[in-house]
Amino acid sequence: MTEFVIFGRNSIGHEGDGWLSRVAGDDQQYRIRVLVFNLALFVCVPIYAVIYLALGAPISAGIVASA
């Protein structure tokens, strides 16, 4: 069981190749992951800033918005 966790193998024992490794090279994978992370921030930051403002915590909203 531990070799599946440590070496990233699936239940059959093959190396775990995700769809991203089949579609893009190493440099492109990095760029895609950075892009997805930034898009997640663009979606989550306004939501959390509004929640903090509604709770009456403008400093926390500013910290989140500056991220």
mmCIF file as Biopython writes it, N, C-alpha, C and O atoms, coordinates in Angstrom:
data_model
#
loop_
_atom_site.group_PDB
_atom_site.id
_atom_site.type_symbol
_atom_site.label_atom_id
_atom_site.label_alt_id
_atom_site.label_comp_id
_atom_site.label_asym_id
_atom_site.label_entity_id
_atom_site.label_seq_id
_atom_site.pdbx_PDB_ins_code
_atom_site.Cartn_x
_atom_site.Cartn_y
_atom_site.Cartn_z
_atom_site.occupancy
_atom_site.B_iso_or_equiv
_atom_site.auth_seq_id
_atom_site.auth_asym_id
_atom_site.pdbx_PDB_model_num
ATOM 1   N N  . MET A ? 1  ? 0.824   -1.202 0.000   1.0 0.0 1  A 1 
ATOM 2   C CA . MET A ? 1  ? 0.000   0.000  0.000   1.0 0.0 1  A 1 
ATOM 3   C C  . MET A ? 1  ? 0.863   1.257  0.000   1.0 0.0 1  A 1 
ATOM 4   O O  . MET A ? 1  ? 0.543   2.232  -0.681  1.0 0.0 1  A 1 
ATOM 5   N N  . THR A ? 2  ? 1.954   1.238  0.761   1.0 0.0 2  A 1 
ATOM 6   C CA . THR A ? 2  ? 2.759   2.453  0.851   1.0 0.0 2  A 1 
ATOM 7   C C  . THR A ? 2  ? 3.454   2.777  -0.460  1.0 0.0 2  A 1 
ATOM 8   O O  . THR A ? 2  ? 3.702   3.946  -0.752  1.0 0.0 2  A 1 
ATOM 9   N N  . GLU A ? 3  ? 3.777   1.754  -1.263  1.0 0.0 3  A 1 
ATOM 10  C CA . GLU A ? 3  ? 4.438   2.057  -2.531  1.0 0.0 3  A 1 
ATOM 11  C C  . GLU A ? 3  ? 3.504   2.806  -3.470  1.0 0.0 3  A 1 
ATOM 12  O O  . GLU A ? 3  ? 3.967   3.565  -4.321  1.0 0.0 3  A 1 
ATOM 13  N N  . PHE A ? 4  ? 2.184   2.601  -3.328  1.0 0.0 4  A 1 
ATOM 14  C CA . PHE A ? 4  ? 1.235   3.332  -4.148  1.0 0.0 4  A 1 
ATOM 15  C C  . PHE A ? 4  ? 1.223   4.804  -3.756  1.0 0.0 4  A 1 
ATOM 16  O O  . PHE A ? 4  ? 1.095   5.683  -4.609  1.0 0.0 4  A 1 
ATOM 17  N N  . VAL A ? 5  ? 1.359   5.063  -2.463  1.0 0.0 5  A 1 
ATOM 18  C CA . VAL A ? 5  ? 1.352   6.437  -1.985  1.0 0.0 5  A 1 
ATOM 19  C C  . VAL A ? 5  ? 2.689   7.112  -2.272  1.0 0.0 5  A 1 
ATOM 20  O O  . VAL A ? 5  ? 2.725   8.244  -2.752  1.0 0.0 5  A 1 
ATOM 21  N N  . ILE A ? 6  ? 3.784   6.421  -1.980  1.0 0.0 6  A 1 
ATOM 22  C CA . ILE A ? 6  ? 5.112   7.018  -2.121  1.0 0.0 6  A 1 
ATOM 23  C C  . ILE A ? 6  ? 5.487   7.219  -3.587  1.0 0.0 6  A 1 
ATOM 24  O O  . ILE A ? 6  ? 5.989   8.280  -3.959  1.0 0.0 6  A 1 
ATOM 25  N N  . PHE A ? 7  ? 5.250   6.218  -4.414  1.0 0.0 7  A 1 
ATOM 26  C CA . PHE A ? 7  ? 5.692   6.280  -5.799  1.0 0.0 7  A 1 
ATOM 27  C C  . PHE A ? 7  ? 4.615   6.764  -6.760  1.0 0.0 7  A 1 
ATOM 28  O O  . PHE A ? 7  ? 4.862   6.831  -7.964  1.0 0.0 7  A 1 
ATOM 29  N N  . GLY A ? 8  ? 3.435   7.101  -6.268  1.0 0.0 8  A 1 
ATOM 30  C CA . GLY A ? 8  ? 2.380   7.644  -7.115  1.0 0.0 8  A 1 
ATOM 31  C C  . GLY A ? 8  ? 1.810   6.653  -8.099  1.0 0.0 8  A 1 
ATOM 32  O O  . GLY A ? 8  ? 1.472   7.022  -9.224  1.0 0.0 8  A 1 
ATOM 33  N N  . ARG A ? 9  ? 1.696   5.407  -7.699  1.0 0.0 9  A 1 
ATOM 34  C CA . ARG A ? 9  ? 1.161   4.385  -8.612  1.0 0.0 9  A 1 
ATOM 35  C C  . ARG A ? 9  ? -0.315  4.172  -8.327  1.0 0.0 9  A 1 
ATOM 36  O O  . ARG A ? 9  ? -0.784  4.375  -7.207  1.0 0.0 9  A 1 
ATOM 37  N N  . ASN A ? 10 ? -1.033  3.763  -9.355  1.0 0.0 10 A 1 
ATOM 38  C CA . ASN A ? 10 ? -2.439  3.471  -9.155  1.0 0.0 10 A 1 
ATOM 39  C C  . ASN A ? 10 ? -2.597  2.031  -8.659  1.0 0.0 10 A 1 
ATOM 40  O O  . ASN A ? 10 ? -1.599  1.354  -8.413  1.0 0.0 10 A 1 
ATOM 41  N N  . SER A ? 11 ? -3.820  1.561  -8.511  1.0 0.0 11 A 1 
ATOM 42  C CA . SER A ? 11 ? -4.061  0.245  -7.916  1.0 0.0 11 A 1 
ATOM 43  C C  . SER A ? 11 ? -3.528  -0.904 -8.759  1.0 0.0 11 A 1 
ATOM 44  O O  . SER A ? 11 ? -3.306  -1.995 -8.234  1.0 0.0 11 A 1 
ATOM 45  N N  . ILE A ? 12 ? -3.318  -0.688 -10.048 1.0 0.0 12 A 1 
ATOM 46  C CA . ILE A ? 12 ? -2.780  -1.735 -10.906 1.0 0.0 12 A 1 
ATOM 47  C C  . ILE A ? 12 ? -1.260  -1.785 -10.789 1.0 0.0 12 A 1 
ATOM 48  O O  . ILE A ? 12 ? -0.648  -2.812 -11.083 1.0 0.0 12 A 1 
ATOM 49  N N  . GLY A ? 13 ? -0.654  -0.691 -10.366 1.0 0.0 13 A 1 
ATOM 50  C CA . GLY A ? 13 ? 0.785   -0.644 -10.203 1.0 0.0 13 A 1 
ATOM 51  C C  . GLY A ? 13 ? 1.495   0.187  -11.242 1.0 0.0 13 A 1 
ATOM 52  O O  . GLY A ? 13 ? 2.718   0.319  -11.205 1.0 0.0 13 A 1 
ATOM 53  N N  . HIS A ? 14 ? 0.737   0.753  -12.175 1.0 0.0 14 A 1 
ATOM 54  C CA . HIS A ? 14 ? 1.344   1.595  -13.197 1.0 0.0 14 A 1 
ATOM 55  C C  . HIS A ? 14 ? 1.580   2.994  -12.634 1.0 0.0 14 A 1 
ATOM 56  O O  . HIS A ? 14 ? 0.921   3.430  -11.690 1.0 0.0 14 A 1 
ATOM 57  N N  . GLU A ? 15 ? 2.534   3.674  -13.240 1.0 0.0 15 A 1 
ATOM 58  C CA . GLU A ? 15 ? 2.790   5.055  -12.833 1.0 0.0 15 A 1 
ATOM 59  C C  . GLU A ? 15 ? 1.536   5.883  -13.091 1.0 0.0 15 A 1 
ATOM 60  O O  . GLU A ? 15 ? 0.838   5.676  -14.083 1.0 0.0 15 A 1 
ATOM 61  N N  . GLY A ? 16 ? 1.260   6.814  -12.198 1.0 0.0 16 A 1 
ATOM 62  C CA . GLY A ? 16 ? 0.076   7.647  -12.322 1.0 0.0 16 A 1 
ATOM 63  C C  . GLY A ? 16 ? 0.286   8.801  -13.283 1.0 0.0 16 A 1 
ATOM 64  O O  . GLY A ? 16 ? 0.776   9.856  -12.878 1.0 0.0 16 A 1 
ATOM 65  N N  . ASP A ? 17 ? -0.072  8.628  -14.537 1.0 0.0 17 A 1 
ATOM 66  C CA . ASP A ? 17 ? 0.002   9.706  -15.510 1.0 0.0 17 A 1 
ATOM 67  C C  . ASP A ? 17 ? -1.348  10.390 -15.573 1.0 0.0 17 A 1 
ATOM 68  O O  . ASP A ? 17 ? -2.354  9.770  -15.918 1.0 0.0 17 A 1 
ATOM 69  N N  . GLY A ? 18 ? -1.365  11.661 -15.242 1.0 0.0 18 A 1 
ATOM 70  C CA . GLY A ? 18 ? -2.596  12.417 -15.312 1.0 0.0 18 A 1 
ATOM 71  C C  . GLY A ? 18 ? -2.836  12.908 -16.726 1.0 0.0 18 A 1 
ATOM 72  O O  . GLY A ? 18 ? -1.980  12.768 -17.599 1.0 0.0 18 A 1 
ATOM 73  N N  . TRP A ? 19 ? -3.991  13.477 -16.939 1.0 0.0 19 A 1 
ATOM 74  C CA . TRP A ? 19 ? -4.332  13.972 -18.273 1.0 0.0 19 A 1 
ATOM 75  C C  . TRP A ? 19 ? -3.416  15.116 -18.672 1.0 0.0 19 A 1 
ATOM 76  O O  . TRP A ? 19 ? -3.129  15.305 -19.854 1.0 0.0 19 A 1 
ATOM 77  N N  . LEU A ? 20 ? -2.956  15.882 -17.683 1.0 0.0 20 A 1 
ATOM 78  C CA . LEU A ? 20 ? -2.114  17.031 -18.006 1.0 0.0 20 A 1 
ATOM 79  C C  . LEU A ? 20 ? -0.757  16.601 -18.547 1.0 0.0 20 A 1 
ATOM 80  O O  . LEU A ? 20 ? -0.218  17.240 -19.451 1.0 0.0 20 A 1 
ATOM 81  N N  . SER A ? 21 ? -0.207  15.529 -18.005 1.0 0.0 21 A 1 
ATOM 82  C CA . SER A ? 21 ? 1.095   15.066 -18.501 1.0 0.0 21 A 1 
ATOM 83  C C  . SER A ? 21 ? 0.982   14.466 -19.899 1.0 0.0 21 A 1 
ATOM 84  O O  . SER A ? 21 ? 1.961   14.452 -20.645 1.0 0.0 21 A 1 
ATOM 85  N N  . ARG A ? 22 ? -0.199  13.972 -20.261 1.0 0.0 22 A 1 
ATOM 86  C CA . ARG A ? 22 ? -0.384  13.450 -21.607 1.0 0.0 22 A 1 
ATOM 87  C C  . ARG A ? 22 ? -0.617  14.559 -22.624 1.0 0.0 22 A 1 
ATOM 88  O O  . ARG A ? 22 ? -0.330  14.384 -23.808 1.0 0.0 22 A 1 
ATOM 89  N N  . VAL A ? 23 ? -1.132  15.690 -22.174 1.0 0.0 23 A 1 
ATOM 90  C CA . VAL A ? 23 ? -1.474  16.780 -23.073 1.0 0.0 23 A 1 
ATOM 91  C C  . VAL A ? 23 ? -0.321  17.764 -23.257 1.0 0.0 23 A 1 
ATOM 92  O O  . VAL A ? 23 ? -0.095  18.250 -24.365 1.0 0.0 23 A 1 
ATOM 93  N N  . ALA A ? 24 ? 0.417   18.064 -22.168 1.0 0.0 24 A 1 
ATOM 94  C CA . ALA A ? 24 ? 1.408   19.136 -22.226 1.0 0.0 24 A 1 
ATOM 95  C C  . ALA A ? 24 ? 2.752   18.662 -21.695 1.0 0.0 24 A 1 
ATOM 96  O O  . ALA A ? 24 ? 2.835   17.686 -20.950 1.0 0.0 24 A 1 
ATOM 97  N N  . GLY A ? 25 ? 3.805   19.373 -22.093 1.0 0.0 25 A 1 
ATOM 98  C CA . GLY A ? 25 ? 5.138   19.105 -21.598 1.0 0.0 25 A 1 
ATOM 99  C C  . GLY A ? 25 ? 5.335   19.714 -20.210 1.0 0.0 25 A 1 
ATOM 100 O O  . GLY A ? 25 ? 4.414   20.315 -19.658 1.0 0.0 25 A 1 
ATOM 101 N N  . ASP A ? 26 ? 6.529   19.560 -19.651 1.0 0.0 26 A 1 
ATOM 102 C CA . ASP A ? 26 ? 6.794   20.038 -18.301 1.0 0.0 26 A 1 
ATOM 103 C C  . ASP A ? 26 ? 6.638   21.546 -18.172 1.0 0.0 26 A 1 
ATOM 104 O O  . ASP A ? 26 ? 6.036   22.029 -17.214 1.0 0.0 26 A 1 
ATOM 105 N N  . ASP A ? 27 ? 7.180   22.298 -19.136 1.0 0.0 27 A 1 
ATOM 106 C CA . ASP A ? 27 ? 7.087   23.752 -19.078 1.0 0.0 27 A 1 
ATOM 107 C C  . ASP A ? 27 ? 5.639   24.210 -19.224 1.0 0.0 27 A 1 
ATOM 108 O O  . ASP A ? 27 ? 5.203   25.139 -18.544 1.0 0.0 27 A 1 
ATOM 109 N N  . GLN A ? 28 ? 4.906   23.561 -20.103 1.0 0.0 28 A 1 
ATOM 110 C CA . GLN A ? 28 ? 3.502   23.922 -20.290 1.0 0.0 28 A 1 
ATOM 111 C C  . GLN A ? 28 ? 2.667   23.542 -19.068 1.0 0.0 28 A 1 
ATOM 112 O O  . GLN A ? 28 ? 1.725   24.255 -18.721 1.0 0.0 28 A 1 
ATOM 113 N N  . GLN A ? 29 ? 2.995   22.433 -18.413 1.0 0.0 29 A 1 
ATOM 114 C CA . GLN A ? 29 ? 2.267   22.038 -17.208 1.0 0.0 29 A 1 
ATOM 115 C C  . GLN A ? 29 ? 2.397   23.100 -16.135 1.0 0.0 29 A 1 
ATOM 116 O O  . GLN A ? 29 ? 1.421   23.437 -15.465 1.0 0.0 29 A 1 
ATOM 117 N N  . TYR A ? 30 ? 3.603   23.630 -15.971 1.0 0.0 30 A 1 
ATOM 118 C CA . TYR A ? 30 ? 3.827   24.677 -14.976 1.0 0.0 30 A 1 
ATOM 119 C C  . TYR A ? 30 ? 2.982   25.902 -15.302 1.0 0.0 30 A 1 
ATOM 120 O O  . TYR A ? 30 ? 2.343   26.471 -14.417 1.0 0.0 30 A 1 
ATOM 121 N N  . ARG A ? 31 ? 2.977   26.306 -16.555 1.0 0.0 31 A 1 
ATOM 122 C CA . ARG A ? 31 ? 2.196   27.485 -16.951 1.0 0.0 31 A 1 
ATOM 123 C C  . ARG A ? 31 ? 0.708   27.261 -16.770 1.0 0.0 31 A 1 
ATOM 124 O O  . ARG A ? 31 ? -0.005  28.169 -16.342 1.0 0.0 31 A 1 
ATOM 125 N N  . ILE A ? 32 ? 0.225   26.069 -17.089 1.0 0.0 32 A 1 
ATOM 126 C CA . ILE A ? 32 ? -1.198  25.771 -16.919 1.0 0.0 32 A 1 
ATOM 127 C C  . ILE A ? 32 ? -1.573  25.790 -15.448 1.0 0.0 32 A 1 
ATOM 128 O O  . ILE A ? 32 ? -2.629  26.309 -15.087 1.0 0.0 32 A 1 
ATOM 129 N N  . ARG A ? 33 ? -0.720  25.228 -14.589 1.0 0.0 33 A 1 
ATOM 130 C CA . ARG A ? 33 ? -1.017  25.224 -13.150 1.0 0.0 33 A 1 
ATOM 131 C C  . ARG A ? 33 ? -1.024  26.630 -12.572 1.0 0.0 33 A 1 
ATOM 132 O O  . ARG A ? 33 ? -1.873  26.952 -11.741 1.0 0.0 33 A 1 
ATOM 133 N N  . VAL A ? 34 ? -0.090  27.472 -13.001 1.0 0.0 34 A 1 
ATOM 134 C CA . VAL A ? 34 ? -0.069  28.865 -12.540 1.0 0.0 34 A 1 
ATOM 135 C C  . VAL A ? 34 ? -1.317  29.590 -13.018 1.0 0.0 34 A 1 
ATOM 136 O O  . VAL A ? 34 ? -1.921  30.348 -12.259 1.0 0.0 34 A 1 
ATOM 137 N N  . LEU A ? 35 ? -1.710  29.367 -14.264 1.0 0.0 35 A 1 
ATOM 138 C CA . LEU A ? 35 ? -2.905  30.003 -14.802 1.0 0.0 35 A 1 
ATOM 139 C C  . LEU A ? 35 ? -4.156  29.581 -14.026 1.0 0.0 35 A 1 
ATOM 140 O O  . LEU A ? 35 ? -4.995  30.423 -13.706 1.0 0.0 35 A 1 
ATOM 141 N N  . VAL A ? 36 ? -4.287  28.301 -13.724 1.0 0.0 36 A 1 
ATOM 142 C CA . VAL A ? 36 ? -5.457  27.805 -12.984 1.0 0.0 36 A 1 
ATOM 143 C C  . VAL A ? 36 ? -5.473  28.384 -11.576 1.0 0.0 36 A 1 
ATOM 144 O O  . VAL A ? 36 ? -6.536  28.749 -11.073 1.0 0.0 36 A 1 
ATOM 145 N N  . PHE A ? 37 ? -4.309  28.473 -10.931 1.0 0.0 37 A 1 
ATOM 146 C CA . PHE A ? 37 ? -4.227  29.058 -9.593  1.0 0.0 37 A 1 
ATOM 147 C C  . PHE A ? 37 ? -4.649  30.519 -9.620  1.0 0.0 37 A 1 
ATOM 148 O O  . PHE A ? 37 ? -5.404  30.961 -8.755  1.0 0.0 37 A 1 
ATOM 149 N N  . ASN A ? 38 ? -4.170  31.271 -10.604 1.0 0.0 38 A 1 
ATOM 150 C CA . ASN A ? 38 ? -4.537  32.684 -10.703 1.0 0.0 38 A 1 
ATOM 151 C C  . ASN A ? 38 ? -6.015  32.866 -10.989 1.0 0.0 38 A 1 
ATOM 152 O O  . ASN A ? 38 ? -6.641  33.776 -10.447 1.0 0.0 38 A 1 
ATOM 153 N N  . LEU A ? 39 ? -6.581  32.020 -11.827 1.0 0.0 39 A 1 
ATOM 154 C CA . LEU A ? 39 ? -8.017  32.101 -12.093 1.0 0.0 39 A 1 
ATOM 155 C C  . LEU A ? 39 ? -8.831  31.793 -10.837 1.0 0.0 39 A 1 
ATOM 156 O O  . LEU A ? 39 ? -9.870  32.408 -10.600 1.0 0.0 39 A 1 
ATOM 157 N N  . ALA A ? 40 ? -8.358  30.843 -10.040 1.0 0.0 40 A 1 
ATOM 158 C CA . ALA A ? 40 ? -9.037  30.542 -8.777  1.0 0.0 40 A 1 
ATOM 159 C C  . ALA A ? 40 ? -8.992  31.740 -7.832  1.0 0.0 40 A 1 
ATOM 160 O O  . ALA A ? 40 ? -9.968  32.029 -7.139  1.0 0.0 40 A 1 
ATOM 161 N N  . LEU A ? 41 ? -7.852  32.438 -7.807  1.0 0.0 41 A 1 
ATOM 162 C CA . LEU A ? 41 ? -7.767  33.643 -6.980  1.0 0.0 41 A 1 
ATOM 163 C C  . LEU A ? 41 ? -8.723  34.723 -7.470  1.0 0.0 41 A 1 
ATOM 164 O O  . LEU A ? 41 ? -9.390  35.373 -6.666  1.0 0.0 41 A 1 
ATOM 165 N N  . PHE A ? 42 ? -8.793  34.918 -8.792  1.0 0.0 42 A 1 
ATOM 166 C CA . PHE A ? 42 ? -9.686  35.935 -9.328  1.0 0.0 42 A 1 
ATOM 167 C C  . PHE A ? 42 ? -11.145 35.648 -8.980  1.0 0.0 42 A 1 
ATOM 168 O O  . PHE A ? 42 ? -11.942 36.576 -8.843  1.0 0.0 42 A 1 
ATOM 169 N N  . VAL A ? 43 ? -11.496 34.387 -8.837  1.0 0.0 43 A 1 
ATOM 170 C CA . VAL A ? 43 ? -12.873 34.026 -8.499  1.0 0.0 43 A 1 
ATOM 171 C C  . VAL A ? 43 ? -13.109 34.144 -6.996  1.0 0.0 43 A 1 
ATOM 172 O O  . VAL A ? 43 ? -14.145 34.657 -6.573  1.0 0.0 43 A 1 
ATOM 173 N N  . CYS A ? 44 ? -12.160 33.674 -6.185  1.0 0.0 44 A 1 
ATOM 174 C CA . CYS A ? 44 ? -12.365 33.587 -4.735  1.0 0.0 44 A 1 
ATOM 175 C C  . CYS A ? 44 ? -12.159 34.899 -3.996  1.0 0.0 44 A 1 
ATOM 176 O O  . CYS A ? 44 ? -12.844 35.162 -3.007  1.0 0.0 44 A 1 
ATOM 177 N N  . VAL A ? 45 ? -11.232 35.724 -4.455  1.0 0.0 45 A 1 
ATOM 178 C CA . VAL A ? 45 ? -10.902 36.958 -3.727  1.0 0.0 45 A 1 
ATOM 179 C C  . VAL A ? 45 ? -12.112 37.890 -3.587  1.0 0.0 45 A 1 
ATOM 180 O O  . VAL A ? 45 ? -12.378 38.345 -2.475  1.0 0.0 45 A 1 
ATOM 181 N N  . PRO A ? 46 ? -12.849 38.195 -4.645  1.0 0.0 46 A 1 
ATOM 182 C CA . PRO A ? 46 ? -13.996 39.090 -4.444  1.0 0.0 46 A 1 
ATOM 183 C C  . PRO A ? 46 ? -15.060 38.505 -3.511  1.0 0.0 46 A 1 
ATOM 184 O O  . PRO A ? 46 ? -15.697 39.233 -2.749  1.0 0.0 46 A 1 
ATOM 185 N N  . ILE A ? 47 ? -15.243 37.205 -3.578  1.0 0.0 47 A 1 
ATOM 186 C CA . ILE A ? 47 ? -16.238 36.559 -2.710  1.0 0.0 47 A 1 
ATOM 187 C C  . ILE A ? 47 ? -15.840 36.718 -1.254  1.0 0.0 47 A 1 
ATOM 188 O O  . ILE A ? 47 ? -16.655 37.127 -0.428  1.0 0.0 47 A 1 
ATOM 189 N N  . TYR A ? 48 ? -14.587 36.395 -0.932  1.0 0.0 48 A 1 
ATOM 190 C CA . TYR A ? 48 ? -14.140 36.496 0.452   1.0 0.0 48 A 1 
ATOM 191 C C  . TYR A ? 48 ? -14.046 37.939 0.919   1.0 0.0 48 A 1 
ATOM 192 O O  . TYR A ? 48 ? -14.305 38.219 2.089   1.0 0.0 48 A 1 
ATOM 193 N N  . ALA A ? 49 ? -13.683 38.861 0.039   1.0 0.0 49 A 1 
ATOM 194 C CA . ALA A ? 49 ? -13.625 40.264 0.425   1.0 0.0 49 A 1 
ATOM 195 C C  . ALA A ? 49 ? -15.015 40.772 0.805   1.0 0.0 49 A 1 
ATOM 196 O O  . ALA A ? 49 ? -15.167 41.504 1.783   1.0 0.0 49 A 1 
ATOM 197 N N  . VAL A ? 50 ? -16.017 40.385 0.036   1.0 0.0 50 A 1 
ATOM 198 C CA . VAL A ? 50 ? -17.389 40.791 0.343   1.0 0.0 50 A 1 
ATOM 199 C C  . VAL A ? 50 ? -17.848 40.160 1.661   1.0 0.0 50 A 1 
ATOM 200 O O  . VAL A ? 50 ? -18.519 40.811 2.461   1.0 0.0 50 A 1 
ATOM 201 N N  . ILE A ? 51 ? -17.491 38.916 1.881   1.0 0.0 51 A 1 
ATOM 202 C CA . ILE A ? 51 ? -17.879 38.251 3.138   1.0 0.0 51 A 1 
ATOM 203 C C  . ILE A ? 51 ? -17.247 38.963 4.329   1.0 0.0 51 A 1 
ATOM 204 O O  . ILE A ? 51 ? -17.920 39.211 5.329   1.0 0.0 51 A 1 
ATOM 205 N N  . TYR A ? 52 ? -15.953 39.295 4.229   1.0 0.0 52 A 1 
ATOM 206 C CA . TYR A ? 52 ? -15.292 39.999 5.333   1.0 0.0 52 A 1 
ATOM 207 C C  . TYR A ? 52 ? -15.887 41.389 5.547   1.0 0.0 52 A 1 
ATOM 208 O O  . TYR A ? 52 ? -16.032 41.830 6.687   1.0 0.0 52 A 1 
ATOM 209 N N  . LEU A ? 53 ? -16.232 42.079 4.465   1.0 0.0 53 A 1 
ATOM 210 C CA . LEU A ? 53 ? -16.877 43.378 4.628   1.0 0.0 53 A 1 
ATOM 211 C C  . LEU A ? 53 ? -18.244 43.248 5.286   1.0 0.0 53 A 1 
ATOM 212 O O  . LEU A ? 53 ? -18.620 44.082 6.109   1.0 0.0 53 A 1 
ATOM 213 N N  . ALA A ? 54 ? -18.988 42.208 4.927   1.0 0.0 54 A 1 
ATOM 214 C CA . ALA A ? 54 ? -20.303 41.986 5.536   1.0 0.0 54 A 1 
ATOM 215 C C  . ALA A ? 54 ? -20.180 41.637 7.018   1.0 0.0 54 A 1 
ATOM 216 O O  . ALA A ? 54 ? -21.073 41.946 7.806   1.0 0.0 54 A 1 
ATOM 217 N N  . LEU A ? 55 ? -19.077 40.997 7.396   1.0 0.0 55 A 1 
ATOM 218 C CA . LEU A ? 55 ? -18.858 40.664 8.805   1.0 0.0 55 A 1 
ATOM 219 C C  . LEU A ? 55 ? -18.295 41.834 9.604   1.0 0.0 55 A 1 
ATOM 220 O O  . LEU A ? 55 ? -18.153 41.750 10.824  1.0 0.0 55 A 1 
ATOM 221 N N  . GLY A ? 56 ? -17.978 42.915 8.917   1.0 0.0 56 A 1 
ATOM 222 C CA . GLY A ? 56 ? -17.460 44.098 9.593   1.0 0.0 56 A 1 
ATOM 223 C C  . GLY A ? 56 ? -15.970 44.030 9.860   1.0 0.0 56 A 1 
ATOM 224 O O  . GLY A ? 56 ? -15.498 44.548 10.871  1.0 0.0 56 A 1 
ATOM 225 N N  . ALA A ? 57 ? -15.230 43.404 8.977   1.0 0.0 57 A 1 
ATOM 226 C CA . ALA A ? 57 ? -13.783 43.286 9.130   1.0 0.0 57 A 1 
ATOM 227 C C  . ALA A ? 57 ? -13.098 43.883 7.902   1.0 0.0 57 A 1 
ATOM 228 O O  . ALA A ? 57 ? -12.636 43.143 7.034   1.0 0.0 57 A 1 
ATOM 229 N N  . PRO A ? 58 ? -13.026 45.224 7.819   1.0 0.0 58 A 1 
ATOM 230 C CA . PRO A ? 58 ? -12.463 45.848 6.625   1.0 0.0 58 A 1 
ATOM 231 C C  . PRO A ? 58 ? -10.969 45.596 6.457   1.0 0.0 58 A 1 
ATOM 232 O O  . PRO A ? 58 ? -10.474 45.557 5.331   1.0 0.0 58 A 1 
ATOM 233 N N  . ILE A ? 59 ? -10.249 45.425 7.556   1.0 0.0 59 A 1 
ATOM 234 C CA . ILE A ? 59 ? -8.806  45.153 7.441   1.0 0.0 59 A 1 
ATOM 235 C C  . ILE A ? 59 ? -8.583  43.784 6.805   1.0 0.0 59 A 1 
ATOM 236 O O  . ILE A ? 59 ? -7.711  43.627 5.950   1.0 0.0 59 A 1 
ATOM 237 N N  . SER A ? 60 ? -9.363  42.804 7.218   1.0 0.0 60 A 1 
ATOM 238 C CA . SER A ? 60 ? -9.239  41.465 6.625   1.0 0.0 60 A 1 
ATOM 239 C C  . SER A ? 60 ? -9.642  41.482 5.156   1.0 0.0 60 A 1 
ATOM 240 O O  . SER A ? 60 ? -9.029  40.801 4.334   1.0 0.0 60 A 1 
ATOM 241 N N  . ALA A ? 61 ? -10.658 42.249 4.828   1.0 0.0 61 A 1 
ATOM 242 C CA . ALA A ? 61 ? -11.074 42.372 3.430   1.0 0.0 61 A 1 
ATOM 243 C C  . ALA A ? 61 ? -9.969  43.009 2.601   1.0 0.0 61 A 1 
ATOM 244 O O  . ALA A ? 61 ? -9.739  42.609 1.459   1.0 0.0 61 A 1 
ATOM 245 N N  . GLY A ? 62 ? -9.286  43.993 3.163   1.0 0.0 62 A 1 
ATOM 246 C CA . GLY A ? 62 ? -8.177  44.623 2.455   1.0 0.0 62 A 1 
ATOM 247 C C  . GLY A ? 62 ? -7.011  43.694 2.251   1.0 0.0 62 A 1 
ATOM 248 O O  . GLY A ? 62 ? -6.368  43.713 1.201   1.0 0.0 62 A 1 
ATOM 249 N N  . ILE A ? 63 ? -6.731  42.873 3.258   1.0 0.0 63 A 1 
ATOM 250 C CA . ILE A ? 63 ? -5.635  41.895 3.145   1.0 0.0 63 A 1 
ATOM 251 C C  . ILE A ? 63 ? -5.954  40.887 2.055   1.0 0.0 63 A 1 
ATOM 252 O O  . ILE A ? 63 ? -5.093  40.565 1.236   1.0 0.0 63 A 1 
ATOM 253 N N  . VAL A ? 64 ? -7.182  40.388 2.036   1.0 0.0 64 A 1 
ATOM 254 C CA . VAL A ? 64 ? -7.589  39.427 1.015   1.0 0.0 64 A 1 
ATOM 255 C C  . VAL A ? 64 ? -7.560  40.077 -0.369  1.0 0.0 64 A 1 
ATOM 256 O O  . VAL A ? 64 ? -7.119  39.458 -1.337  1.0 0.0 64 A 1 
ATOM 257 N N  . ALA A ? 65 ? -8.023  41.306 -0.461  1.0 0.0 65 A 1 
ATOM 258 C CA . ALA A ? 65 ? -8.051  41.990 -1.754  1.0 0.0 65 A 1 
ATOM 259 C C  . ALA A ? 65 ? -6.663  42.292 -2.272  1.0 0.0 65 A 1 
ATOM 260 O O  . ALA A ? 65 ? -6.452  42.337 -3.484  1.0 0.0 65 A 1 
ATOM 261 N N  . SER A ? 66 ? -5.710  42.500 -1.374  1.0 0.0 66 A 1 
ATOM 262 C CA . SER A ? 66 ? -4.351  42.789 -1.833  1.0 0.0 66 A 1 
ATOM 263 C C  . SER A ? 66 ? -3.629  41.532 -2.323  1.0 0.0 66 A 1 
ATOM 264 O O  . SER A ? 66 ? -2.584  41.624 -2.967  1.0 0.0 66 A 1 
ATOM 265 N N  . ALA A ? 67 ? -4.182  40.370 -2.020  1.0 0.0 67 A 1 
ATOM 266 C CA . ALA A ? 67 ? -3.577  39.125 -2.498  1.0 0.0 67 A 1 
ATOM 267 C C  . ALA A ? 67 ? -3.696  39.053 -3.989  1.0 0.0 67 A 1 
ATOM 268 O O  . ALA A ? 67 ? -3.249  38.081 -4.598  1.0 0.0 67 A 1 
#
